[in-house]
Amino acid sequence: MSRIPGLTQYGLTLLLAISLSLAGCGAETIGTAAVVAKQKQQEIEQAQQLKESVQQQLDAAQALEQQRLKDIQAQ
């Protein structure tokens, strides 16, 4: 019945069950990794938005300071 010497129908069934269980664990791990990767991508996008917002605020503060300096020099 089996091409592997000494492997019975029960042994083959057990081997198949173990293989499927391990494959299921791998699929769960891959799914979890995909969820974590998506969360990290969202964190990166939020950090980039925050960086742009802070940069705009810094640019506005620098422009205001330059204008104040010009106003003082004009007096």
PDB file as gemmi writes it, atoms N, CA and C in Angstrom:
CRYST1    1.000    1.000    1.000  90.00  90.00  90.00 P 1                      
ATOM      1  N   MET A   1       0.827  -1.193   0.000  1.00  0.00           N  
ATOM      2  CA  MET A   1       0.000   0.000   0.000  1.00  0.00           C  
ATOM      3  C   MET A   1       0.868   1.252   0.000  1.00  0.00           C  
ATOM      4  N   SER A   2       1.828   1.332   0.900  1.00  0.00           N  
ATOM      5  CA  SER A   2       2.685   2.495   1.017  1.00  0.00           C  
ATOM      6  C   SER A   2       4.006   2.247   0.305  1.00  0.00           C  
ATOM      7  N   ARG A   3       4.568   3.258  -0.249  1.00  0.00           N  
ATOM      8  CA  ARG A   3       5.857   3.126  -0.929  1.00  0.00           C  
ATOM      9  C   ARG A   3       7.023   3.296   0.035  1.00  0.00           C  
ATOM     10  N   ILE A   4       6.752   3.797   1.240  1.00  0.00           N  
ATOM     11  CA  ILE A   4       7.783   3.936   2.261  1.00  0.00           C  
ATOM     12  C   ILE A   4       7.700   2.702   3.154  1.00  0.00           C  
ATOM     13  N   PRO A   5       8.777   1.931   3.230  1.00  0.00           N  
ATOM     14  CA  PRO A   5       8.752   0.702   4.035  1.00  0.00           C  
ATOM     15  C   PRO A   5       8.402   0.985   5.486  1.00  0.00           C  
ATOM     16  N   GLY A   6       7.490   0.212   6.049  1.00  0.00           N  
ATOM     17  CA  GLY A   6       7.124   0.334   7.453  1.00  0.00           C  
ATOM     18  C   GLY A   6       6.082   1.405   7.725  1.00  0.00           C  
ATOM     19  N   LEU A   7       5.657   2.174   6.738  1.00  0.00           N  
ATOM     20  CA  LEU A   7       4.654   3.228   6.944  1.00  0.00           C  
ATOM     21  C   LEU A   7       3.270   2.653   6.702  1.00  0.00           C  
ATOM     22  N   THR A   8       2.500   2.592   7.740  1.00  0.00           N  
ATOM     23  CA  THR A   8       1.148   2.031   7.650  1.00  0.00           C  
ATOM     24  C   THR A   8       0.170   3.120   7.254  1.00  0.00           C  
ATOM     25  N   GLN A   9      -1.072   2.723   7.028  1.00  0.00           N  
ATOM     26  CA  GLN A   9      -2.122   3.690   6.710  1.00  0.00           C  
ATOM     27  C   GLN A   9      -2.281   4.682   7.861  1.00  0.00           C  
ATOM     28  N   TYR A  10      -2.208   4.171   9.094  1.00  0.00           N  
ATOM     29  CA  TYR A  10      -2.300   5.035  10.269  1.00  0.00           C  
ATOM     30  C   TYR A  10      -1.135   6.026  10.299  1.00  0.00           C  
ATOM     31  N   GLY A  11       0.056   5.535  10.033  1.00  0.00           N  
ATOM     32  CA  GLY A  11       1.242   6.394  10.029  1.00  0.00           C  
ATOM     33  C   GLY A  11       1.156   7.459   8.954  1.00  0.00           C  
ATOM     34  N   LEU A  12       0.652   7.075   7.794  1.00  0.00           N  
ATOM     35  CA  LEU A  12       0.490   8.030   6.700  1.00  0.00           C  
ATOM     36  C   LEU A  12      -0.537   9.099   7.058  1.00  0.00           C  
ATOM     37  N   THR A  13      -1.631   8.676   7.685  1.00  0.00           N  
ATOM     38  CA  THR A  13      -2.666   9.628   8.112  1.00  0.00           C  
ATOM     39  C   THR A  13      -2.112  10.581   9.162  1.00  0.00           C  
ATOM     40  N   LEU A  14      -1.360  10.033  10.102  1.00  0.00           N  
ATOM     41  CA  LEU A  14      -0.752  10.858  11.153  1.00  0.00           C  
ATOM     42  C   LEU A  14       0.244  11.856  10.554  1.00  0.00           C  
ATOM     43  N   LEU A  15       1.052  11.398   9.629  1.00  0.00           N  
ATOM     44  CA  LEU A  15       2.012  12.266   8.955  1.00  0.00           C  
ATOM     45  C   LEU A  15       1.305  13.393   8.199  1.00  0.00           C  
ATOM     46  N   LEU A  16       0.215  13.060   7.536  1.00  0.00           N  
ATOM     47  CA  LEU A  16      -0.563  14.056   6.805  1.00  0.00           C  
ATOM     48  C   LEU A  16      -1.173  15.077   7.769  1.00  0.00           C  
ATOM     49  N   ALA A  17      -1.710  14.601   8.885  1.00  0.00           N  
ATOM     50  CA  ALA A  17      -2.317  15.500   9.870  1.00  0.00           C  
ATOM     51  C   ALA A  17      -1.280  16.457  10.446  1.00  0.00           C  
ATOM     52  N   ILE A  18      -0.104  15.942  10.757  1.00  0.00           N  
ATOM     53  CA  ILE A  18       0.961  16.789  11.292  1.00  0.00           C  
ATOM     54  C   ILE A  18       1.397  17.821  10.257  1.00  0.00           C  
ATOM     55  N   SER A  19       1.530  17.394   9.024  1.00  0.00           N  
ATOM     56  CA  SER A  19       1.932  18.313   7.949  1.00  0.00           C  
ATOM     57  C   SER A  19       0.920  19.432   7.764  1.00  0.00           C  
ATOM     58  N   LEU A  20      -0.370  19.065   7.789  1.00  0.00           N  
ATOM     59  CA  LEU A  20      -1.407  20.089   7.632  1.00  0.00           C  
ATOM     60  C   LEU A  20      -1.434  21.046   8.820  1.00  0.00           C  
ATOM     61  N   SER A  21      -1.196  20.518  10.022  1.00  0.00           N  
ATOM     62  CA  SER A  21      -1.156  21.378  11.209  1.00  0.00           C  
ATOM     63  C   SER A  21      -0.019  22.383  11.104  1.00  0.00           C  
ATOM     64  N   LEU A  22       1.133  21.910  10.686  1.00  0.00           N  
ATOM     65  CA  LEU A  22       2.277  22.812  10.545  1.00  0.00           C  
ATOM     66  C   LEU A  22       2.039  23.825   9.438  1.00  0.00           C  
ATOM     67  N   ALA A  23       1.406  23.407   8.371  1.00  0.00           N  
ATOM     68  CA  ALA A  23       1.102  24.344   7.286  1.00  0.00           C  
ATOM     69  C   ALA A  23       0.131  25.407   7.774  1.00  0.00           C  
ATOM     70  N   GLY A  24      -0.822  25.019   8.613  1.00  0.00           N  
ATOM     71  CA  GLY A  24      -1.769  25.977   9.182  1.00  0.00           C  
ATOM     72  C   GLY A  24      -1.074  27.001  10.054  1.00  0.00           C  
ATOM     73  N   CYS A  25      -0.099  26.557  10.831  1.00  0.00           N  
ATOM     74  CA  CYS A  25       0.671  27.486  11.672  1.00  0.00           C  
ATOM     75  C   CYS A  25       1.436  28.475  10.800  1.00  0.00           C  
ATOM     76  N   GLY A  26       1.968  27.996   9.714  1.00  0.00           N  
ATOM     77  CA  GLY A  26       2.690  28.881   8.803  1.00  0.00           C  
ATOM     78  C   GLY A  26       1.779  29.923   8.201  1.00  0.00           C  
ATOM     79  N   ALA A  27       0.556  29.503   7.855  1.00  0.00           N  
ATOM     80  CA  ALA A  27      -0.396  30.448   7.269  1.00  0.00           C  
ATOM     81  C   ALA A  27      -0.782  31.512   8.290  1.00  0.00           C  
ATOM     82  N   GLU A  28      -0.951  31.084   9.543  1.00  0.00           N  
ATOM     83  CA  GLU A  28      -1.286  32.050  10.592  1.00  0.00           C  
ATOM     84  C   GLU A  28      -0.142  33.025  10.800  1.00  0.00           C  
ATOM     85  N   THR A  29       1.072  32.529  10.780  1.00  0.00           N  
ATOM     86  CA  THR A  29       2.251  33.380  10.952  1.00  0.00           C  
ATOM     87  C   THR A  29       2.346  34.387   9.812  1.00  0.00           C  
ATOM     88  N   ILE A  30       2.098  33.925   8.608  1.00  0.00           N  
ATOM     89  CA  ILE A  30       2.144  34.823   7.454  1.00  0.00           C  
ATOM     90  C   ILE A  30       1.057  35.884   7.567  1.00  0.00           C  
ATOM     91  N   GLY A  31      -0.140  35.466   7.997  1.00  0.00           N  
ATOM     92  CA  GLY A  31      -1.236  36.422   8.169  1.00  0.00           C  
ATOM     93  C   GLY A  31      -0.908  37.462   9.226  1.00  0.00           C  
ATOM     94  N   THR A  32      -0.331  37.021  10.332  1.00  0.00           N  
ATOM     95  CA  THR A  32       0.053  37.937  11.410  1.00  0.00           C  
ATOM     96  C   THR A  32       1.131  38.903  10.918  1.00  0.00           C  
ATOM     97  N   ALA A  33       2.079  38.390  10.174  1.00  0.00           N  
ATOM     98  CA  ALA A  33       3.141  39.249   9.641  1.00  0.00           C  
ATOM     99  C   ALA A  33       2.565  40.294   8.700  1.00  0.00           C  
ATOM    100  N   ALA A  34       1.568  39.913   7.918  1.00  0.00           N  
ATOM    101  CA  ALA A  34       0.955  40.868   6.999  1.00  0.00           C  
ATOM    102  C   ALA A  34       0.232  41.970   7.765  1.00  0.00           C  
ATOM    103  N   VAL A  35      -0.447  41.612   8.841  1.00  0.00           N  
ATOM    104  CA  VAL A  35      -1.147  42.609   9.665  1.00  0.00           C  
ATOM    105  C   VAL A  35      -0.143  43.568  10.300  1.00  0.00           C  
ATOM    106  N   VAL A  36       0.938  43.023  10.838  1.00  0.00           N  
ATOM    107  CA  VAL A  36       1.973  43.852  11.469  1.00  0.00           C  
ATOM    108  C   VAL A  36       2.607  44.776  10.434  1.00  0.00           C  
ATOM    109  N   ALA A  37       2.860  44.250   9.241  1.00  0.00           N  
ATOM    110  CA  ALA A  37       3.459  45.077   8.182  1.00  0.00           C  
ATOM    111  C   ALA A  37       2.531  46.222   7.804  1.00  0.00           C  
ATOM    112  N   LYS A  38       1.238  45.963   7.729  1.00  0.00           N  
ATOM    113  CA  LYS A  38       0.275  47.017   7.395  1.00  0.00           C  
ATOM    114  C   LYS A  38       0.245  48.082   8.497  1.00  0.00           C  
ATOM    115  N   GLN A  39       0.296  47.649   9.750  1.00  0.00           N  
ATOM    116  CA  GLN A  39       0.316  48.601  10.864  1.00  0.00           C  
ATOM    117  C   GLN A  39       1.580  49.458  10.819  1.00  0.00           C  
ATOM    118  N   LYS A  40       2.704  48.840  10.536  1.00  0.00           N  
ATOM    119  CA  LYS A  40       3.966  49.588  10.453  1.00  0.00           C  
ATOM    120  C   LYS A  40       3.908  50.590   9.307  1.00  0.00           C  
ATOM    121  N   GLN A  41       3.312  50.200   8.185  1.00  0.00           N  
ATOM    122  CA  GLN A  41       3.176  51.107   7.049  1.00  0.00           C  
ATOM    123  C   GLN A  41       2.329  52.320   7.440  1.00  0.00           C  
ATOM    124  N   GLN A  42       1.260  52.073   8.185  1.00  0.00           N  
ATOM    125  CA  GLN A  42       0.414  53.183   8.648  1.00  0.00           C  
ATOM    126  C   GLN A  42       1.189  54.088   9.601  1.00  0.00           C  
ATOM    127  N   GLU A  43       1.989  53.506  10.463  1.00  0.00           N  
ATOM    128  CA  GLU A  43       2.810  54.303  11.380  1.00  0.00           C  
ATOM    129  C   GLU A  43       3.800  55.174  10.611  1.00  0.00           C  
ATOM    130  N   ILE A  44       4.382  54.611   9.569  1.00  0.00           N  
ATOM    131  CA  ILE A  44       5.330  55.369   8.743  1.00  0.00           C  
ATOM    132  C   ILE A  44       4.623  56.534   8.066  1.00  0.00           C  
ATOM    133  N   GLU A  45       3.434  56.278   7.522  1.00  0.00           N  
ATOM    134  CA  GLU A  45       2.684  57.348   6.856  1.00  0.00           C  
ATOM    135  C   GLU A  45       2.313  58.451   7.836  1.00  0.00           C  
ATOM    136  N   GLN A  46       1.897  58.068   9.049  1.00  0.00           N  
ATOM    137  CA  GLN A  46       1.552  59.072  10.060  1.00  0.00           C  
ATOM    138  C   GLN A  46       2.773  59.872  10.475  1.00  0.00           C  
ATOM    139  N   ALA A  47       3.909  59.214  10.589  1.00  0.00           N  
ATOM    140  CA  ALA A  47       5.147  59.909  10.957  1.00  0.00           C  
ATOM    141  C   ALA A  47       5.553  60.889   9.864  1.00  0.00           C  
ATOM    142  N   GLN A  48       5.366  60.510   8.608  1.00  0.00           N  
ATOM    143  CA  GLN A  48       5.695  61.410   7.500  1.00  0.00           C  
ATOM    144  C   GLN A  48       4.779  62.627   7.506  1.00  0.00           C  
ATOM    145  N   GLN A  49       3.495  62.404   7.795  1.00  0.00           N  
ATOM    146  CA  GLN A  49       2.559  63.533   7.871  1.00  0.00           C  
ATOM    147  C   GLN A  49       2.937  64.463   9.016  1.00  0.00           C  
ATOM    148  N   LEU A  50       3.305  63.897  10.147  1.00  0.00           N  
ATOM    149  CA  LEU A  50       3.719  64.702  11.294  1.00  0.00           C  
ATOM    150  C   LEU A  50       4.980  65.489  10.960  1.00  0.00           C  
ATOM    151  N   LYS A  51       5.921  64.860  10.283  1.00  0.00           N  
ATOM    152  CA  LYS A  51       7.154  65.533   9.894  1.00  0.00           C  
ATOM    153  C   LYS A  51       6.857  66.723   8.989  1.00  0.00           C  
ATOM    154  N   GLU A  52       5.958  66.515   8.008  1.00  0.00           N  
ATOM    155  CA  GLU A  52       5.599  67.615   7.104  1.00  0.00           C  
ATOM    156  C   GLU A  52       4.933  68.754   7.857  1.00  0.00           C  
ATOM    157  N   SER A  53       4.061  68.417   8.814  1.00  0.00           N  
ATOM    158  CA  SER A  53       3.377  69.439   9.595  1.00  0.00           C  
ATOM    159  C   SER A  53       4.368  70.243  10.434  1.00  0.00           C  
ATOM    160  N   VAL A  54       5.287  69.551  11.084  1.00  0.00           N  
ATOM    161  CA  VAL A  54       6.294  70.237  11.898  1.00  0.00           C  
ATOM    162  C   VAL A  54       7.179  71.108  11.012  1.00  0.00           C  
ATOM    163  N   GLN A  55       7.552  70.609   9.839  1.00  0.00           N  
ATOM    164  CA  GLN A  55       8.389  71.383   8.925  1.00  0.00           C  
ATOM    165  C   GLN A  55       7.668  72.662   8.476  1.00  0.00           C  
ATOM    166  N   GLN A  56       6.369  72.550   8.212  1.00  0.00           N  
ATOM    167  CA  GLN A  56       5.595  73.735   7.832  1.00  0.00           C  
ATOM    168  C   GLN A  56       5.557  74.746   8.974  1.00  0.00           C  
ATOM    169  N   GLN A  57       5.400  74.269  10.185  1.00  0.00           N  
ATOM    170  CA  GLN A  57       5.384  75.168  11.339  1.00  0.00           C  
ATOM    171  C   GLN A  57       6.740  75.846  11.525  1.00  0.00           C  
ATOM    172  N   LEU A  58       7.807  75.083  11.331  1.00  0.00           N  
ATOM    173  CA  LEU A  58       9.152  75.660  11.439  1.00  0.00           C  
ATOM    174  C   LEU A  58       9.387  76.710  10.354  1.00  0.00           C  
ATOM    175  N   ASP A  59       8.958  76.407   9.138  1.00  0.00           N  
ATOM    176  CA  ASP A  59       9.110  77.359   8.037  1.00  0.00           C  
ATOM    177  C   ASP A  59       8.330  78.643   8.315  1.00  0.00           C  
ATOM    178  N   ALA A  60       7.117  78.497   8.851  1.00  0.00           N  
ATOM    179  CA  ALA A  60       6.298  79.673   9.163  1.00  0.00           C  
ATOM    180  C   ALA A  60       6.949  80.501  10.270  1.00  0.00           C  
ATOM    181  N   ALA A  61       7.480  79.828  11.295  1.00  0.00           N  
ATOM    182  CA  ALA A  61       8.145  80.542  12.387  1.00  0.00           C  
ATOM    183  C   ALA A  61       9.396  81.252  11.882  1.00  0.00           C  
ATOM    184  N   GLN A  62      10.142  80.617  10.994  1.00  0.00           N  
ATOM    185  CA  GLN A  62      11.345  81.240  10.437  1.00  0.00           C  
ATOM    186  C   GLN A  62      10.980  82.455   9.583  1.00  0.00           C  
ATOM    187  N   ALA A  63       9.931  82.345   8.794  1.00  0.00           N  
ATOM    188  CA  ALA A  63       9.502  83.466   7.965  1.00  0.00           C  
ATOM    189  C   ALA A  63       9.052  84.638   8.839  1.00  0.00           C  
ATOM    190  N   LEU A  64       8.345  84.338   9.908  1.00  0.00           N  
ATOM    191  CA  LEU A  64       7.892  85.380  10.823  1.00  0.00           C  
ATOM    192  C   LEU A  64       9.087  86.074  11.475  1.00  0.00           C  
ATOM    193  N   GLU A  65      10.064  85.297  11.890  1.00  0.00           N  
ATOM    194  CA  GLU A  65      11.250  85.865  12.518  1.00  0.00           C  
ATOM    195  C   GLU A  65      12.030  86.745  11.540  1.00  0.00           C  
ATOM    196  N   GLN A  66      12.138  86.303  10.298  1.00  0.00           N  
ATOM    197  CA  GLN A  66      12.816  87.117   9.288  1.00  0.00           C  
ATOM    198  C   GLN A  66      12.068  88.424   9.049  1.00  0.00           C  
ATOM    199  N   GLN A  67      10.746  88.366   9.049  1.00  0.00           N  
ATOM    200  CA  GLN A  67       9.955  89.587   8.862  1.00  0.00           C  
ATOM    201  C   GLN A  67      10.147  90.533  10.039  1.00  0.00           C  
ATOM    202  N   ARG A  68      10.169  90.000  11.248  1.00  0.00           N  
ATOM    203  CA  ARG A  68      10.396  90.832  12.431  1.00  0.00           C  
ATOM    204  C   ARG A  68      11.775  91.486  12.366  1.00  0.00           C  
ATOM    205  N   LEU A  69      12.778  90.744  11.930  1.00  0.00           N  
ATOM    206  CA  LEU A  69      14.129  91.277  11.813  1.00  0.00           C  
ATOM    207  C   LEU A  69      14.168  92.413  10.793  1.00  0.00           C  
ATOM    208  N   LYS A  70      13.482  92.256   9.677  1.00  0.00           N  
ATOM    209  CA  LYS A  70      13.421  93.310   8.653  1.00  0.00           C  
ATOM    210  C   LYS A  70      12.727  94.546   9.212  1.00  0.00           C  
ATOM    211  N   ASP A  71      11.647  94.320   9.961  1.00  0.00           N  
ATOM    212  CA  ASP A  71      10.906  95.452  10.545  1.00  0.00           C  
ATOM    213  C   ASP A  71      11.786  96.209  11.539  1.00  0.00           C  
ATOM    214  N   ILE A  72      12.566  95.488  12.340  1.00  0.00           N  
ATOM    215  CA  ILE A  72      13.462  96.143  13.313  1.00  0.00           C  
ATOM    216  C   ILE A  72      14.543  96.928  12.576  1.00  0.00           C  
ATOM    217  N   GLN A  73      15.107  96.353  11.523  1.00  0.00           N  
ATOM    218  CA  GLN A  73      16.161  97.026  10.778  1.00  0.00           C  
ATOM    219  C   GLN A  73      15.640  98.253  10.032  1.00  0.00           C  
ATOM    220  N   ALA A  74      14.379  98.234   9.686  1.00  0.00           N  
ATOM    221  CA  ALA A  74      13.798  99.364   8.958  1.00  0.00           C  
ATOM    222  C   ALA A  74      13.549 100.561   9.875  1.00  0.00           C  
ATOM    223  N   GLN A  75      13.498 100.345  11.158  1.00  0.00           N  
ATOM    224  CA  GLN A  75      13.205 101.462  12.087  1.00  0.00           C  
ATOM    225  C   GLN A  75      14.368 102.328  12.272  1.00  0.00           C  
TER     226      GLN A  75                                                      
END                                                                             
